């Protein structure tokens, strides 16, 4: 239902004869009139197409809470019914109507309660929030927030200006053109498409959605300017009647599903949220013809997004809108826009630029929102309430340290000199390609796909993750999505399943990177499914070449066999990067860095011991590289724990002792087990 507040003004009401012995008759007669008025309005609701109640009566003004089913009755018809009821029961003259105001279902429920408290409703016409299924607030399985957006008609030129203010992506500009296309009907018939919004955080995603709702409302493509945001959806939220009522009452309006799920560690979202996803998909299927759905995905915390999107794609046509990005000047314009529409606009000064990281070349919308949140927080303490400027607050626990940029992190990694050099080449190549595109120059369809070859533990996966972040920061990738998969994630159990699974993986990686580890395992197949996967991958690499970068990874010799499986596969590979094994000195440096990150220190003797172990490890085949070092450190920590417990027993252990790893802690079985080859003998030993 769509909810409104209706104000009627009148010049006079029918006068009632007042007896001398009943001085309060005039006041009572007004209440009596409201009771009669509400009873008269209720008599017209036999079709259950609307419900309206007068909740406030002052001299010259009557206020009504109105709820209508938009597909059953028009708001203008309801207004006429109310005006006739006012004339009939109150004898009102000179009635005028103020512009009707759309309100939330929560506000409507409050108005009903106000009418009930004033005894304006008889028992026969009393309708509560529960009667109307509006009592879905406070549900512990999900959070609901309703927003009434700006319902002022916005023209195309103004919409483009607004899109520019929020650093809109090309996908939003493309949809803007479709919304304002001249061939479209200017009447509501239904929703030809629904939308998935990919953004860095909820705030930047909602800015996109609010602008889209205003554009659609202006063009008659949606009946309401109300947005219902569903968030904090818990894994127990299935078969919830409240959730069904939310969708039911969003008829003619929009619902935003925040697909992050609830706070906390839920492990595999696909498994823990399986019943929730199925229930949400059923609701979307049931109500998508009357309700506009926005699927909101946060890039770094996608929650159950991919599963829900896949589950609904058979019956909902979706357009994907990405969060935008821009250079510093555009980011500052967006920053000023957020400040202007906030409560802190009076405190704007020249310090805004200090809140945007100066070393960045490209800023995403969520970078600006983060900067705005920090600025507004500081403004509260230093300007709005300056007495808290020097106040010391309780230190935050568990606060994550700000990570360095992905590029800096890659450059600080031990070894990998060839990888770092080639990474710079890749960045330069992609950036030049973007520049050529800006000048309208044809690049000849330069491939962006890569092959990473190297033994286990040589940092292939780590570099893939960092490279994804780097290319996203540089503006090469739109979403920064990284989908990691192997054979088990790509090959189906039955004929025909594999191709669809592969295409779904490419959809998940849209605007980002698809990382296929141990890609050669697709060749080790006794049936046709592996070949089907490879053929589909090659096809999608071509279809999605401007949208998805594919990185294949695996052993050097076996990757050669893999590339030879399909004629079109090798030709689509732009970069082949070999990850060499680490030498003893590099492994020792990696171990020292790992120990430092864990707050541990090694004395000189321990370092020499580690160097000796690492040099011996390098002489063995497939010794594990970085994994070997990590396991070695884990074993040393266990040995240290055993040593300290035996030494101190029930006594307090000094912090310095806990921080220090000694040479004896590295006398572990792991080093021998990793370095010695097991020889299986046949026969008898004497």
Secondary structure by P-SEA (a helix, b strand, c coil): cbbbbbbbbbcccccccccccccaaaaaaaaaaaaaaaaaaaaaccccccccccccccccbbbbbbbbccccccaaaaaaaaaaaaaacccccccccccbbbbcaaaaaaaaaaaaaacccccccccccccccccccccccbbbbbbbcccccccaaaaaaaaaaacccaaaaaaaaaaaccccccccccccccbbbbcccaaaaaaaaaaaaaaaaaaccccccbbbbbccccccccccaaaaaaaaacccbbbbbcccccccccccccccaaaaaaaaaaaaaaccccbbbbbccccccccaaaaaaaaccccbbbbbbbbbbbcaaaaaaaaaaaaaacccccccccccccccccccccccaaaaaaaaaaaaaaaacccccccccccccccccccccccccaaaaaaacccaaaaaaaaaaaaaaaaaaaaaaaaccccccccccbbbbbccccaaaaaaaaaaaaaaaaccccccbbbbbccccccccccaaaaaaaaaaaaaaccbbbbbcccccccccccaaaaaaaaaaaaaaaaacccbbbbbbccaaaaaaaaaccccccccccbbbbbccccaaaaaaaaaaaaaaacccccaaaaaaaaaaaaaaaacccccaaaaaaaaaaaaaaaaaaaaaaacccccccccccccccccccccaaaaaacbbbbbbccccc
